[in-house]
Amino acid sequence: MSRIRVILIDDQALVRAGLAALLRSLPGITLVAECADAESGLLHIDAAARSQISTRIDTTIDAKIDVVISDIRMPGMSGITLTQTLRQRRIATPVLLLTTFEDPTLFLQARKANAQGFLLKDTSPDILLEAILTLSQGGTLFEPKAAHALNVTMPESEKSSAQPALSARDVEILRLMAGGYANKEIAAALHLAEGTVKNYVSEILAKLDCADRTRAVLRAISQKLI
């Protein structure tokens, strides 16, 4: 079984060194690069997406990256902006965002940016390894405490014990909405007409009793519908 190649991006030197040491100790993981800012990390990832990178002696080496691990809050480009930039460039490499803050806003921003993972930095090595394995296989893993924080911060008027009657298609579309996809992109992904998707979204908002997409996604996450 091939090893999972990861890149680590964190502006805090001590934190980066600690995470790097941990990653090197995890079974099946290869740390291919450490970056002190998102801008230099983006250069590595962009080169890896093109599958090759030139060395000083003009030879070519495999620079594949399977998972990007990045801090969220950094000077200059943030982890959120890094993720958005990768998606705008159509680079689908999974991104695992790390933070020390139990801030529900960051969690929702990570989902909207289409990050595949979100963990607090006090998580256990076992969960970090699980997240890397999950993301490398095309899955997602989000810190449960962050989702709980979303539920806590929702207005009581928007919390409901009743589970909305969502269809399988509704849930599928909600997940794409949570990833920040527009109706046109959802339509392309699900092979539906854009008008059909627009109707689904309107029905979803009605079923969830929400006025906009953001609140619908927030409620769906808080009630573990997606």
Backbone as CSV, one residue per row, in Angstrom:
resi,resn,N_x,N_y,N_z,CA_x,CA_y,CA_z,C_x,C_y,C_z
1,MET,0.856,-1.194,0.000,0.000,0.000,0.000,0.890,1.242,0.000
2,SER,0.655,2.189,-0.925,1.489,3.379,-1.031,1.262,4.308,0.156
3,ARG,2.301,5.039,0.507,2.216,5.971,1.617,1.455,7.220,1.206
4,ILE,0.795,7.853,2.169,0.029,9.074,1.914,0.968,10.258,2.065
5,ARG,1.062,11.062,1.019,1.983,12.199,0.992,1.233,13.474,1.382
6,VAL,1.723,14.155,2.414,1.045,15.345,2.917,1.987,16.538,2.928
7,ILE,1.396,17.734,2.845,2.135,18.985,3.002,1.554,19.704,4.212
8,LEU,2.406,20.289,5.028,1.989,20.985,6.244,2.257,22.479,6.094
9,ILE,1.234,23.289,6.423,1.364,24.744,6.335,0.927,25.356,7.660
10,ASP,1.851,26.039,8.347,1.532,26.696,9.620,2.557,27.790,9.857
11,ASP,2.111,28.984,10.196,3.027,30.111,10.348,3.769,30.113,11.675
12,GLN,3.317,29.343,12.669,3.968,29.317,13.974,5.038,28.227,13.990
13,ALA,6.280,28.635,14.143,7.409,27.710,14.001,7.345,26.535,14.975
14,LEU,7.054,26.814,16.247,7.018,25.734,17.234,5.873,24.766,16.964
15,VAL,4.724,25.317,16.608,3.567,24.469,16.301,3.859,23.622,15.067
16,ARG,4.439,24.258,14.058,4.764,23.551,12.819,5.761,22.415,13.078
17,ALA,6.762,22.693,13.912,7.760,21.672,14.227,7.121,20.496,14.967
18,GLY,6.225,20.813,15.906,5.552,19.748,16.648,4.664,18.907,15.765
19,LEU,3.893,19.562,14.895,3.018,18.823,13.979,3.826,17.999,12.992
20,ALA,4.940,18.558,12.528,5.787,17.842,11.580,6.343,16.574,12.214
21,ALA,6.799,16.688,13.461,7.325,15.515,14.168,6.234,14.466,14.346
22,LEU,5.033,14.918,14.672,3.915,13.989,14.837,3.583,13.295,13.521
23,LEU,3.513,14.068,12.446,3.182,13.484,11.143,4.213,12.449,10.716
24,ARG,5.479,12.727,10.997,6.529,11.772,10.624,6.426,10.469,11.423
25,SER,5.794,10.548,12.598,5.678,9.353,13.439,4.446,8.509,13.100
26,LEU,3.522,9.077,12.311,2.289,8.355,11.998,2.549,7.304,10.928
27,PRO,1.998,6.108,11.090,2.226,5.034,10.109,1.586,5.343,8.759
28,GLY,2.347,5.094,7.702,1.824,5.263,6.349,1.791,6.680,5.845
29,ILE,2.384,7.631,6.610,2.361,9.044,6.231,3.759,9.512,5.850
30,THR,3.862,10.244,4.753,5.117,10.879,4.358,4.901,12.384,4.286
31,LEU,5.680,13.133,5.059,5.604,14.597,5.024,6.534,15.089,3.920
32,VAL,5.966,15.625,2.849,6.772,16.005,1.690,7.251,17.451,1.743
33,ALA,6.581,18.298,2.554,7.006,19.703,2.642,6.408,20.354,3.877
34,GLU,7.157,21.319,4.437,6.679,22.163,5.533,6.758,23.606,5.062
35,CYS,5.688,24.357,5.220,5.664,25.748,4.753,5.232,26.672,5.881
36,ALA,5.859,27.857,5.938,5.564,28.829,6.987,4.442,29.784,6.605
37,ASP,3.974,29.719,5.377,2.861,30.572,4.959,2.113,29.907,3.811
38,ALA,0.889,30.358,3.595,0.029,29.749,2.581,0.523,30.032,1.171
39,GLU,1.176,31.176,0.990,1.658,31.519,-0.348,2.698,30.506,-0.849
40,SER,3.670,30.160,0.011,4.673,29.183,-0.406,4.059,27.795,-0.503
41,GLY,3.076,27.516,0.362,2.377,26.237,0.275,1.643,26.105,-1.040
42,LEU,1.045,27.208,-1.484,0.307,27.200,-2.745,1.227,26.877,-3.920
43,LEU,2.456,27.384,-3.875,3.414,27.098,-4.945,3.709,25.600,-5.017
44,HIS,3.899,24.967,-3.849,4.152,23.529,-3.805,2.964,22.750,-4.348
45,ILE,1.780,23.121,-3.881,0.574,22.382,-4.268,0.292,22.562,-5.753
46,ASP,0.481,23.786,-6.240,0.253,24.068,-7.652,1.196,23.239,-8.526
47,ALA,2.461,23.155,-8.099,3.434,22.357,-8.844,3.068,20.882,-8.795
48,ALA,2.634,20.430,-7.619,2.260,19.026,-7.466,1.054,18.679,-8.319
49,ALA,0.155,19.630,-8.467,-1.039,19.387,-9.283,-0.666,19.180,-10.741
50,ARG,0.462,19.731,-11.134,0.953,19.517,-12.495,1.837,18.280,-12.565
51,SER,1.942,17.590,-11.391,2.611,16.283,-11.270,4.125,16.300,-11.272
52,GLN,4.740,17.458,-11.580,6.191,17.491,-11.627,6.721,18.800,-11.064
53,ILE,7.953,18.741,-10.592,8.627,19.954,-10.109,10.110,19.835,-10.464
54,SER,10.715,20.905,-10.922,12.122,20.861,-11.322,13.027,21.041,-10.110
55,THR,14.083,20.250,-10.037,15.077,20.391,-8.976,16.199,21.291,-9.469
56,ARG,17.158,21.583,-8.609,18.247,22.499,-8.965,19.106,21.950,-10.103
57,ILE,19.157,20.617,-10.254,20.000,20.043,-11.297,19.182,19.657,-12.532
58,ASP,17.979,20.266,-12.633,17.128,20.106,-13.807,16.659,18.669,-14.049
59,THR,16.629,17.855,-12.988,15.999,16.537,-13.101,14.559,16.703,-12.667
60,THR,13.759,15.676,-12.868,12.345,15.777,-12.523,11.986,14.713,-11.496
61,ILE,11.233,15.112,-10.458,10.836,14.166,-9.428,9.326,14.194,-9.263
62,ASP,8.785,13.088,-8.743,7.357,13.018,-8.470,7.053,13.899,-7.264
63,ALA,6.129,14.828,-7.386,5.803,15.740,-6.287,4.348,15.612,-5.889
64,LYS,3.803,14.429,-6.023,2.393,14.214,-5.704,2.098,14.577,-4.254
65,ILE,0.981,15.260,-4.029,0.498,15.558,-2.683,-0.908,14.980,-2.567
66,ASP,-1.131,14.167,-1.532,-2.436,13.531,-1.336,-3.353,14.343,-0.432
67,VAL,-2.775,15.004,0.578,-3.581,15.776,1.538,-2.815,17.036,1.941
68,VAL,-3.516,18.161,1.945,-2.958,19.428,2.434,-3.434,19.640,3.863
69,ILE,-2.497,19.888,4.782,-2.850,20.193,6.173,-2.431,21.627,6.440
70,SER,-3.399,22.476,6.763,-3.093,23.905,6.896,-3.779,24.529,8.105
71,ASP,-3.057,25.433,8.761,-3.661,26.270,9.794,-4.695,27.176,9.122
72,ILE,-5.705,27.579,9.864,-6.725,28.466,9.295,-6.283,29.924,9.341
73,ARG,-5.877,30.391,10.518,-5.532,31.806,10.686,-4.040,32.003,10.554
74,MET,-3.629,32.689,9.478,-2.223,32.992,9.233,-2.106,34.399,8.657
75,PRO,-0.976,35.084,8.872,-0.774,36.390,8.235,-0.801,36.227,6.718
76,GLY,-1.283,37.251,6.031,-1.384,37.149,4.579,-2.548,36.260,4.193
77,MET,-2.262,35.247,3.398,-3.306,34.326,2.949,-3.680,33.350,4.061
78,SER,-4.963,33.263,4.368,-5.435,32.338,5.399,-5.634,30.946,4.813
79,GLY,-5.869,29.981,5.685,-6.161,28.636,5.216,-7.450,28.573,4.425
80,ILE,-8.416,29.410,4.812,-9.685,29.473,4.087,-9.444,29.979,2.666
81,THR,-8.693,31.079,2.548,-8.408,31.649,1.233,-7.583,30.681,0.389
82,LEU,-6.644,29.987,1.025,-5.858,28.983,0.314,-6.768,27.927,-0.304
83,THR,-7.707,27.443,0.484,-8.646,26.422,-0.009,-9.477,26.959,-1.161
84,GLN,-9.993,28.176,-0.999,-10.788,28.788,-2.063,-9.965,28.940,-3.344
85,THR,-8.692,29.344,-3.200,-7.819,29.532,-4.362,-7.579,28.213,-5.077
86,LEU,-7.361,27.150,-4.320,-7.163,25.830,-4.922,-8.392,25.405,-5.718
87,ARG,-9.557,25.627,-5.143,-10.784,25.223,-5.833,-11.026,26.080,-7.079
88,GLN,-10.694,27.370,-6.989,-10.827,28.246,-8.155,-9.901,27.799,-9.281
89,ARG,-8.764,27.249,-8.916,-7.811,26.740,-9.910,-8.131,25.297,-10.314
90,ARG,-9.241,24.789,-9.815,-9.688,23.421,-10.096,-8.680,22.376,-9.626
91,ILE,-8.041,22.673,-8.502,-7.153,21.711,-7.845,-7.958,21.048,-6.732
92,ALA,-8.194,19.768,-6.862,-9.111,19.063,-5.959,-8.414,18.378,-4.797
93,THR,-7.118,18.619,-4.597,-6.391,17.988,-3.498,-7.113,18.263,-2.181
94,PRO,-7.432,17.222,-1.393,-8.170,17.418,-0.140,-7.424,18.331,0.832
95,VAL,-8.171,19.192,1.517,-7.582,20.127,2.482,-8.147,19.844,3.873
96,LEU,-7.247,19.670,4.828,-7.602,19.509,6.239,-7.177,20.784,6.957
97,LEU,-8.142,21.540,7.464,-7.859,22.799,8.142,-7.791,22.595,9.653
98,LEU,-6.781,23.201,10.284,-6.580,23.085,11.726,-6.725,24.450,12.383
99,THR,-7.259,24.456,13.597,-7.404,25.714,14.322,-7.359,25.475,15.819
100,THR,-6.971,26.503,16.560,-7.002,26.425,18.027,-8.298,27.032,18.573
101,PHE,-9.107,27.610,17.674,-10.291,28.351,18.113,-11.582,27.567,17.860
102,GLU,-12.406,27.421,18.891,-13.714,26.786,18.725,-14.703,27.851,18.235
103,ASP,-14.458,28.309,17.021,-15.247,29.388,16.431,-16.162,28.802,15.361
104,PRO,-17.484,28.794,15.586,-18.398,28.218,14.601,-18.351,28.912,13.251
105,THR,-17.978,30.199,13.255,-17.869,30.927,11.991,-16.774,30.323,11.116
106,LEU,-15.647,29.979,11.731,-14.553,29.356,10.989,-14.987,28.007,10.419
107,PHE,-15.734,27.265,11.214,-16.214,25.954,10.767,-17.083,26.107,9.521
108,LEU,-18.002,27.043,9.565,-18.900,27.253,8.433,-18.127,27.771,7.217
109,GLN,-17.142,28.639,7.452,-16.317,29.133,6.345,-15.526,27.995,5.703
110,ALA,-15.051,27.072,6.525,-14.312,25.918,5.997,-15.202,25.066,5.116
111,ARG,-16.447,24.866,5.541,-17.389,24.097,4.735,-17.693,24.813,3.425
112,LYS,-17.881,26.123,3.495,-18.193,26.890,2.292,-17.023,26.905,1.308
113,ALA,-15.806,26.886,1.843,-14.620,26.902,0.979,-14.373,25.542,0.345
114,ASN,-15.150,24.552,0.757,-15.035,23.189,0.231,-13.783,22.480,0.731
115,ALA,-13.431,22.761,2.009,-12.405,21.961,2.678,-13.031,20.613,3.027
116,GLN,-12.219,19.564,3.013,-12.744,18.235,3.313,-12.615,17.865,4.788
117,GLY,-11.826,18.643,5.542,-11.653,18.333,6.950,-11.451,19.573,7.789
118,PHE,-11.820,19.478,9.075,-11.701,20.596,10.005,-11.480,19.991,11.393
119,LEU,-10.323,20.282,11.996,-10.006,19.738,13.319,-9.463,20.828,14.225
120,LEU,-9.743,20.701,15.520,-9.101,21.555,16.508,-7.708,20.992,16.773
121,LYS,-6.759,21.873,17.096,-5.373,21.436,17.272,-5.153,20.601,18.527
122,ASP,-6.138,20.567,19.434,-5.993,19.727,20.612,-6.538,18.316,20.382
123,THR,-6.816,17.977,19.121,-7.317,16.643,18.820,-6.222,15.601,19.053
124,SER,-6.590,14.342,19.150,-5.619,13.279,19.410,-4.913,12.866,18.124
125,PRO,-3.705,12.307,18.232,-3.004,11.802,17.045,-3.823,10.770,16.276
126,ASP,-4.588,9.958,16.985,-5.409,8.938,16.320,-6.458,9.574,15.410
127,ILE,-7.085,10.655,15.890,-8.102,11.330,15.077,-7.448,12.040,13.900
128,LEU,-6.266,12.624,14.118,-5.546,13.268,13.015,-5.221,12.242,11.934
129,LEU,-4.746,11.067,12.348,-4.439,10.008,11.383,-5.708,9.561,10.667
130,GLU,-6.799,9.411,11.420,-8.070,9.025,10.803,-8.514,10.041,9.763
131,ALA,-8.329,11.333,10.091,-8.719,12.395,9.157,-7.899,12.313,7.877
132,ILE,-6.587,12.126,8.013,-5.718,12.051,6.834,-6.102,10.861,5.964
133,LEU,-6.316,9.713,6.589,-6.706,8.515,5.838,-8.043,8.725,5.138
134,THR,-8.996,9.311,5.868,-10.337,9.538,5.314,-10.280,10.480,4.118
135,LEU,-9.562,11.594,4.264,-9.470,12.568,3.174,-8.753,11.980,1.963
136,SER,-7.718,11.183,2.205,-6.967,10.604,1.091,-7.802,9.621,0.286
137,GLN,-8.868,9.108,0.908,-9.751,8.153,0.240,-11.017,8.814,-0.304
138,GLY,-11.036,10.152,-0.296,-12.157,10.877,-0.868,-13.273,11.228,0.098
139,GLY,-13.060,10.979,1.400,-14.093,11.274,2.390,-13.888,12.621,3.063
140,THR,-14.697,12.900,4.077,-14.588,14.139,4.850,-14.604,13.811,6.334
141,LEU,-13.985,14.663,7.136,-14.010,14.481,8.585,-13.968,15.854,9.239
142,PHE,-15.018,16.160,10.005,-15.126,17.458,10.657,-15.236,17.266,12.167
143,GLU,-14.498,18.081,12.899,-14.441,18.003,14.351,-15.836,18.116,14.959
144,PRO,-16.290,17.101,15.705,-17.640,17.140,16.297,-17.866,18.347,17.188
145,LYS,-16.844,18.774,17.951,-17.019,19.913,18.851,-17.323,21.188,18.084
146,ALA,-16.777,21.302,16.875,-17.044,22.484,16.058,-18.493,22.499,15.603
147,ALA,-18.990,21.339,15.205,-20.395,21.256,14.798,-21.308,21.548,15.974
148,HIS,-20.909,21.082,17.155,-21.699,21.360,18.357,-21.732,22.853,18.640
149,ALA,-20.599,23.517,18.419,-20.551,24.966,18.640,-21.516,25.692,17.730
150,LEU,-21.683,25.199,16.510,-22.657,25.795,15.593,-24.053,25.713,16.180
151,ASN,-24.380,24.561,16.730,-25.708,24.355,17.295,-25.947,25.275,18.483
152,VAL,-24.904,25.438,19.309,-25.023,26.283,20.494,-25.277,27.735,20.124
153,THR,-24.637,28.206,19.025,-24.748,29.615,18.666,-25.981,29.938,17.832
154,MET,-26.722,28.933,17.398,-27.926,29.219,16.634,-29.003,29.819,17.529
155,PRO,-29.752,30.795,17.032,-30.874,31.333,17.807,-31.872,30.228,18.133
156,GLU,-32.467,30.301,19.319,-33.426,29.274,19.725,-34.570,29.143,18.730
157,SER,-34.939,30.261,18.097,-36.046,30.229,17.145,-35.730,29.386,15.915
158,GLU,-34.416,29.142,15.668,-34.030,28.389,14.492,-33.684,26.942,14.818
159,LYS,-33.761,26.578,16.106,-33.531,25.193,16.498,-34.875,24.485,16.560
160,SER,-34.913,23.301,16.075,-36.160,22.555,16.073,-35.867,21.096,16.342
161,SER,-36.644,20.487,17.221,-36.462,19.071,17.530,-37.038,18.199,16.432
162,ALA,-37.951,18.759,15.647,-38.564,17.983,14.571,-37.606,17.853,13.399
163,GLN,-37.445,16.623,12.919,-36.569,16.386,11.780,-37.325,16.662,10.481
164,PRO,-36.835,17.581,9.648,-37.503,17.865,8.370,-37.528,16.614,7.491
165,ALA,-38.555,16.496,6.679,-38.688,15.339,5.783,-37.900,15.589,4.510
166,LEU,-36.606,15.370,4.577,-35.744,15.579,3.421,-35.570,14.288,2.635
167,SER,-35.627,14.405,1.328,-35.398,13.237,0.474,-33.895,13.008,0.321
168,ALA,-33.520,11.871,-0.257,-32.109,11.575,-0.498,-31.501,12.635,-1.422
169,ARG,-32.279,13.075,-2.403,-31.801,14.109,-3.321,-31.618,15.437,-2.588
170,ASP,-32.538,15.766,-1.667,-32.404,16.988,-0.875,-31.081,16.990,-0.108
171,VAL,-30.781,15.868,0.525,-29.560,15.751,1.315,-28.333,15.891,0.416
172,GLU,-28.403,15.267,-0.754,-27.302,15.342,-1.709,-27.036,16.795,-2.110
173,ILE,-28.092,17.522,-2.382,-27.957,18.925,-2.773,-27.497,19.787,-1.601
174,LEU,-28.001,19.486,-0.410,-27.580,20.222,0.786,-26.078,20.081,1.030
175,ARG,-25.556,18.886,0.806,-24.121,18.659,1.003,-23.297,19.501,0.032
176,LEU,-23.782,19.613,-1.189,-23.076,20.444,-2.172,-23.223,21.924,-1.820
177,MET,-24.395,22.304,-1.318,-24.581,23.678,-0.850,-23.598,23.991,0.275
178,ALA,-23.411,23.031,1.189,-22.479,23.211,2.308,-21.050,23.355,1.811
179,GLY,-20.768,22.766,0.647,-19.447,22.882,0.054,-19.239,24.181,-0.692
180,GLY,-20.270,25.032,-0.737,-20.147,26.325,-1.386,-20.469,26.324,-2.866
181,TYR,-21.066,25.228,-3.367,-21.374,25.145,-4.789,-22.614,25.973,-5.139
182,ALA,-22.574,26.661,-6.278,-23.707,27.417,-6.787,-24.653,26.465,-7.517
183,ASN,-25.858,26.945,-7.822,-26.851,26.085,-8.484,-26.325,25.486,-9.784
184,LYS,-25.623,26.286,-10.567,-25.102,25.808,-11.849,-24.110,24.670,-11.646
185,GLU,-23.254,24.795,-10.621,-22.261,23.761,-10.338,-22.919,22.495,-9.797
186,ILE,-23.957,22.669,-8.974,-24.697,21.515,-8.454,-25.367,20.774,-9.604
187,ALA,-25.950,21.546,-10.509,-26.622,20.945,-11.668,-25.637,20.109,-12.491
188,ALA,-24.451,20.637,-12.705,-23.448,19.914,-13.484,-22.996,18.652,-12.762
189,ALA,-22.832,18.749,-11.444,-22.361,17.604,-10.656,-23.392,16.481,-10.605
190,LEU,-24.678,16.848,-10.581,-25.746,15.848,-10.444,-26.461,15.548,-11.758
191,HIS,-25.978,16.168,-12.839,-26.576,15.962,-14.163,-28.073,16.327,-14.173
192,LEU,-28.339,17.512,-13.610,-29.704,18.032,-13.575,-29.743,19.384,-14.274
193,ALA,-30.947,19.817,-14.651,-31.099,21.157,-15.203,-30.951,22.169,-14.072
194,GLU,-30.381,23.331,-14.403,-30.185,24.343,-13.368,-31.519,24.775,-12.757
195,GLY,-32.557,24.844,-13.564,-33.879,25.195,-13.048,-34.395,24.170,-12.062
196,THR,-34.096,22.908,-12.322,-34.514,21.834,-11.411,-33.822,21.980,-10.065
197,VAL,-32.521,22.299,-10.107,-31.773,22.504,-8.868,-32.338,23.690,-8.097
198,LYS,-32.665,24.766,-8.821,-33.227,25.952,-8.167,-34.520,25.599,-7.442
199,ASN,-35.342,24.748,-8.060,-36.593,24.322,-7.418,-36.307,23.494,-6.172
200,TYR,-35.313,22.595,-6.276,-34.934,21.780,-5.120,-34.483,22.659,-3.961
201,VAL,-33.657,23.668,-4.271,-33.146,24.552,-3.226,-34.291,25.294,-2.545
202,SER,-35.239,25.771,-3.332,-36.395,26.472,-2.760,-37.184,25.550,-1.836
203,GLU,-37.360,24.290,-2.259,-38.085,23.319,-1.441,-37.319,22.998,-0.158
204,ILE,-35.994,22.904,-0.279,-35.161,22.625,0.898,-35.273,23.754,1.920
205,LEU,-35.204,25.004,1.437,-35.339,26.154,2.333,-36.695,26.132,3.038
206,ALA,-37.734,25.752,2.286,-39.069,25.684,2.873,-39.154,24.577,3.919
207,LYS,-38.590,23.411,3.592,-38.635,22.280,4.525,-37.868,22.575,5.811
208,LEU,-36.767,23.315,5.677,-35.953,23.639,6.844,-36.402,24.922,7.531
209,ASP,-37.380,25.589,6.921,-37.911,26.838,7.455,-36.798,27.875,7.616
210,CYS,-36.012,28.022,6.555,-34.886,28.960,6.569,-35.029,29.954,5.416
211,ALA,-34.546,31.172,5.656,-34.707,32.226,4.656,-33.606,32.225,3.606
212,ASP,-32.463,31.607,3.911,-31.357,31.623,2.954,-30.550,30.344,3.048
213,ARG,-29.625,30.177,2.102,-28.826,28.950,1.995,-27.916,28.751,3.204
214,THR,-27.312,29.862,3.681,-26.383,29.749,4.805,-27.070,29.195,6.044
215,ARG,-28.253,29.721,6.350,-28.973,29.235,7.527,-29.470,27.802,7.318
216,ALA,-29.801,27.470,6.098,-30.240,26.095,5.811,-29.089,25.114,6.055
217,VAL,-27.898,25.464,5.577,-26.732,24.600,5.796,-26.410,24.518,7.284
218,LEU,-26.452,25.669,7.965,-26.166,25.707,9.389,-27.126,24.794,10.159
219,ARG,-28.417,24.874,9.838,-29.387,24.035,10.540,-29.177,22.551,10.193
220,ALA,-28.880,22.265,8.932,-28.661,20.873,8.538,-27.481,20.265,9.269
221,ILE,-26.416,21.060,9.438,-25.240,20.567,10.165,-25.569,20.368,11.634
222,SER,-26.251,21.348,12.239,-26.551,21.278,13.663,-27.463,20.103,13.991
223,GLN,-28.327,19.724,13.067,-29.236,18.607,13.293,-28.712,17.301,12.691
224,LYS,-27.438,17.341,12.246,-26.773,16.140,11.713,-27.540,15.541,10.537
225,LEU,-28.085,16.430,9.708,-28.782,15.974,8.502,-27.798,15.730,7.374
226,ILE,-26.625,16.354,7.469,-25.567,16.154,6.461,-24.246,15.916,7.161
